[in-house]
Amino acid sequence: ADAARLLGRRVAVAGDAAPAQGGALDVGFPMPVALPPSGRYRALVGPAWTPAVGAPRATRRVVAQVDAGAQRVAIRSRTNLPAGGRVRIAFVDRAG
């Protein structure tokens, strides 16, 4: 919550997604990124964007399992997830 307040927006990261077991996505990062502490988070996921292209309108509500030590995020959703490629994850809050 403090990081989001300081940024003036949700904390978000972009990484490379690959399909995982059970329809999940496994997101990794080519270099170290500042992930929130390990744990489960409610998040929004969609295609990654750049300032030149702008933000995509289509995002999905997901549960993201962060493993900060391994620099990985596992994403699960009841709806279809992007097939892979570069994705942006915006962390909403901790999931119970």
N, C-alpha and C positions, 0 to 999 in steps of 0.2 A: 504494500500500500504506500509506503514512503517513497519508493522509486517512482511509482506512477504519479504521485503528487509532485515530485520534483521535476519529472519530465513533462507534466501537463497532459499526459496520455497514458494509455495502457503500455506496460512493458511488452515488447515484441521482439522476436528474433526471426531470421530467415535461414533456412537450411535445406539440405538435400534429402528428399523423402524417398523411401523405397518400401514397397509392399512388405508386410510382415504377416505372421500367422493370424488367422481368424479375421481377416479383413482390416487389420490395423495398419498403421504406417509407422515406420521407424525413421526418425529424422536425426541426421547427423550434421556436423558442422565442420567445414574444411579448416577452420582455425578456431582457437578458443573464443568463446562468446560468454557474456555475462548472463547466465541462466539464473532463474530464481532458485532458492534452496530446493533440494531434492524433495519430492512429494507429488501428490495429485492436485491438479488444478483444473478448474473450468476454464476453457479457452475458446478462441475463435481461430479457425484455420482457413486459409484460402491461398490462391496463387501468390507467389512473391511478386513484389512490384518495385519499380524504381521511380524516382521523381520525374523522369522524362515520360514514363508511361502512365503514372498515376495509380491510385489504389483501385483494386478490383472491387466490384460490388458484391460478388458472390462469396460469402463465407459460411462456414458450417460451425455449429456449436459442438464441441468435443470435450472429452476428458483427456488431459495430457499428463502422462507420468514422467516427471523430470528425474533424470539421474545426472546431477550436476557434476559428479566426479568423473563419470565416463563421457560427459558432454553429449548425451543422447536424450531424446524425448520420444516416448512411445505414445501414439495418438489412437484413441478408440472413439467410435461414434456409432449411433444407431442409424445414421443416414450415410449415403455414399460419400466416400472421401475422394480427394483428388487421386488420380492413378499413380502419382509419383512426380518426380521433378522437383523444382524449387518451390517451397511453400513458406508462408509467413504465419507464425503462431503469435497471437496476441493473448496474453494471460489475463483473465478476468479476476479470478479470486481462487482461494484454496478450496478444494472439494473435500467434503467430509468423509 
